[in-house]
Amino acid sequence: MTAAYDVILVGAGPTGAVLAILLGQSGLRVLLTDRAPQIYPLPRAAHIDHETVRIFQQAGVADAIMATSRPAEQYDFLTADRQVLMRFLSHGSPSGWPASNMIHQPSVEAALRQRIADLANVDLRVSWELLDFHDAGAGVEARFRTVDGEQRVAARYLVGCDGAASLVRAHCGIGLEDLQFDEPWLVIDTMVQDPARLPNINLQICDPARPTTCVMMGAGRHRWEFMLKPDESPEVALGDGFIATLLAPWKVDGAVTLERKAVYRFHALVADAWRRGPVFLAGDAAHQMPPFAGQGLCSGVRDAANLAWKLAAVLRGEAGEGLLDTYETERRPHVKAIIDLALMMGRTVCILDPDAAAQRDAALLAQRSAAPPDVPGQGMAFPPVAGPCVLTGSPAAGEPFVQPWSGTRRWDDVAGDGAWLITADAVSSDEVSNDAVSAGPGLRVLPLDDGIPGDFAQPLQAWLARRGARAVLVRPDRYVFGTGAPEALIAAWRRALV
Ligand SMILES: Cc1cc2nc3c(=O)[nH]c(=O)nc-3n(C[C@H](O)[C@H](O)[C@H](O)COP(=O)(O)OP(=O)(O)OC[C@H]3O[C@@H](n4cnc5c(N)ncnc54)[C@H](O)[C@@H]3O)c2cc1C
């Protein structure tokens, strides 16, 4: 039987789940499928950044997710004898959420699935495995294997959120650019009985005898990751005796119990193309990175936020198809910059040769002793979005917009979904009304001197003043489209959506 959806999402991991929620909240009809009967149970993401939490906020799940997470303010790379090679400190962030947050990925995914259950226009089908699909003229027709037999479904667009071994990517004949990283690691998650006996910061131990990661996770859990040597097979590494030997130096016997374990090869790969006509790739299907920056899941969630508003705008007739090409042109350089950071961290840690490790230590220790003292930052800084969907040249264009808080109230919740034109003062109806309507029903005009509570209006006025602008146009994914005069911003926004 053929059913018509606006979008089919293949894969209900974090990328597919967030995309389903954001599309569903836009009123679109979405089919979200996963071949697995349940959420993936093995160890994966332990960290999310503040921008990811802000997207979860937009998806209505931030509070549920933060209830099971805890902030991390320090991330140290240490020598074998515990001297500091690199230190990353964070305190606060532009979005108001903690810059770094430690999580348990299955708990995050459970919160996302609970939210999906609230959305009548999103159908989640588990134990639905994509077999193939074809371009059906005005869209895509996909074939699934299900417990009730084969199902065929049609939609205008299909997004492959189907993970590292993406069938959607393979079916489109899209290759992967290999950024040359391939290291085997054992990952161990534990339940914590005695937190006082565990480090309360995140650590990379750059010991050539055994490169080791020791990080916090969501409440009640702690993780270790151990790099495997060429002669250590996954079967040997997953043995209880092997794990006990690796944990022995941490003296955590009785403080933790093993919950789950897995061996992975960490890679750095980017798909050669992220779109083929009505078919897109997102998340691990489009890119994979070693976990040292804690950014794989975060990047997939950013893909979802970027693609969601563009698909919604095109499907509602508010923007032309060309807008969808900006998905890859905006996301690819951002992801590549993050992969570069993850590779720098990974190549620092994954050194087994003692001489090379000694050289690394000498170079980084000298660099650190010449550097100014560590100061807490506001999270990792990534390149701004560039291209036709930002007003290049205007101050702050392409940067994530700030989110002021008033107690527990957050600006994005007050301002609501869609794009915002935030103006320092009242704007006459001659200036914006007609243009605002034709720029799309999603554009809200928000004069800061008209009913916006002071706790929000003051920091936003100050933000505009620092950029010397009377107004800022913020895209639905909370990136700054541009700053300047209201009328000029609306005209440029309308041109960008054509
Ligand atoms: C050890 C480790 C540590 C990590 N740490 C971090 C971290 O700290 N922070 C971070 O941000 N990221 C981290 N990551 C990365 C993060 O886990 C992934 O980037 C994230 O899970 C990718 O989400 P996704 O939804 O794109 O893909 P997945 O989570 O892989 O989901 C893909 C889904 O597609 C389904 N599927 C596949 N094929 C089909 C098909 N043919 N039909 C239907 N369904 C299909 C699968 O069943 C699966 O549910 C880590 C990863 C590892 C391995």
PDBQT file of the ligand as one rigid body, heavy atoms in Angstrom, charges set to zero:
ROOT
HETATM    1  C1  LIG A 501      32.459   5.380  21.823  1.00  0.00    +0.000 C 
HETATM    2  C2  LIG A 501      31.699   6.548  21.244  1.00  0.00    +0.000 A 
HETATM    3  C3  LIG A 501      31.648   7.728  21.952  1.00  0.00    +0.000 A 
HETATM    4  C4  LIG A 501      30.950   8.810  21.439  1.00  0.00    +0.000 A 
HETATM    5  N1  LIG A 501      30.922   9.961  22.170  1.00  0.00    +0.000 NA
HETATM    6  C5  LIG A 501      30.245  11.021  21.694  1.00  0.00    +0.000 A 
HETATM    7  C6  LIG A 501      30.103  12.196  22.486  1.00  0.00    +0.000 A 
HETATM    8  O1  LIG A 501      30.575  12.271  23.622  1.00  0.00    +0.000 OA
HETATM    9  N2  LIG A 501      29.403  13.244  21.960  1.00  0.00    +0.000 N 
HETATM   10  C7  LIG A 501      28.845  13.194  20.724  1.00  0.00    +0.000 A 
HETATM   11  O2  LIG A 501      28.242  14.202  20.309  1.00  0.00    +0.000 OA
HETATM   12  N3  LIG A 501      28.925  12.074  19.974  1.00  0.00    +0.000 NA
HETATM   13  C8  LIG A 501      29.590  10.987  20.424  1.00  0.00    +0.000 A 
HETATM   14  N4  LIG A 501      29.611   9.824  19.701  1.00  0.00    +0.000 N 
HETATM   15  C9  LIG A 501      28.958   9.780  18.386  1.00  0.00    +0.000 C 
HETATM   16  C10 LIG A 501      27.429   9.555  18.463  1.00  0.00    +0.000 C 
HETATM   17  O3  LIG A 501      27.126   8.430  19.240  1.00  0.00    +0.000 OA
HETATM   18  C11 LIG A 501      26.904   9.402  17.051  1.00  0.00    +0.000 C 
HETATM   19  O4  LIG A 501      27.412  10.457  16.260  1.00  0.00    +0.000 OA
HETATM   20  C12 LIG A 501      25.382   9.430  16.991  1.00  0.00    +0.000 C 
HETATM   21  O5  LIG A 501      24.819   8.308  17.614  1.00  0.00    +0.000 OA
HETATM   22  C13 LIG A 501      24.913   9.462  15.531  1.00  0.00    +0.000 C 
HETATM   23  O6  LIG A 501      23.530   9.567  15.511  1.00  0.00    +0.000 OA
HETATM   24  P1  LIG A 501      22.729   9.219  14.186  1.00  0.00    +0.000 P 
HETATM   25  O7  LIG A 501      21.293   9.363  14.561  1.00  0.00    +0.000 OA
HETATM   26  O8  LIG A 501      23.261  10.023  13.066  1.00  0.00    +0.000 OA
HETATM   27  O9  LIG A 501      23.091   7.707  13.866  1.00  0.00    +0.000 OA
HETATM   28  P2  LIG A 501      22.773   6.406  14.750  1.00  0.00    +0.000 P 
HETATM   29  O10 LIG A 501      22.662   6.755  16.187  1.00  0.00    +0.000 OA
HETATM   30  O11 LIG A 501      23.780   5.385  14.367  1.00  0.00    +0.000 OA
HETATM   31  O12 LIG A 501      21.339   5.950  14.279  1.00  0.00    +0.000 OA
HETATM   32  C14 LIG A 501      21.139   5.365  13.005  1.00  0.00    +0.000 C 
HETATM   33  C15 LIG A 501      19.865   4.529  13.071  1.00  0.00    +0.000 C 
HETATM   34  O13 LIG A 501      19.554   4.077  11.764  1.00  0.00    +0.000 OA
HETATM   35  C16 LIG A 501      19.022   2.777  11.845  1.00  0.00    +0.000 C 
HETATM   36  N5  LIG A 501      19.176   2.128  10.549  1.00  0.00    +0.000 N 
HETATM   37  C17 LIG A 501      20.335   1.781   9.926  1.00  0.00    +0.000 A 
HETATM   38  N6  LIG A 501      20.070   1.223   8.741  1.00  0.00    +0.000 NA
HETATM   39  C18 LIG A 501      18.721   1.205   8.585  1.00  0.00    +0.000 A 
HETATM   40  C19 LIG A 501      17.841   0.747   7.564  1.00  0.00    +0.000 A 
HETATM   41  N7  LIG A 501      18.286   0.171   6.428  1.00  0.00    +0.000 N 
HETATM   42  N8  LIG A 501      16.501   0.898   7.739  1.00  0.00    +0.000 NA
HETATM   43  C20 LIG A 501      16.018   1.475   8.881  1.00  0.00    +0.000 A 
HETATM   44  N9  LIG A 501      16.816   1.900   9.893  1.00  0.00    +0.000 NA
HETATM   45  C21 LIG A 501      18.142   1.784   9.741  1.00  0.00    +0.000 A 
HETATM   46  C22 LIG A 501      19.834   2.122  12.959  1.00  0.00    +0.000 C 
HETATM   47  O14 LIG A 501      19.128   1.037  13.542  1.00  0.00    +0.000 OA
HETATM   48  C23 LIG A 501      20.017   3.278  13.936  1.00  0.00    +0.000 C 
HETATM   49  O15 LIG A 501      19.030   3.294  14.947  1.00  0.00    +0.000 OA
HETATM   50  C24 LIG A 501      30.299   8.714  20.184  1.00  0.00    +0.000 A 
HETATM   51  C25 LIG A 501      30.338   7.515  19.477  1.00  0.00    +0.000 A 
HETATM   52  C26 LIG A 501      31.026   6.441  20.001  1.00  0.00    +0.000 A 
HETATM   53  C27 LIG A 501      31.026   5.141  19.234  1.00  0.00    +0.000 C 
ENDROOT
TORSDOF 0
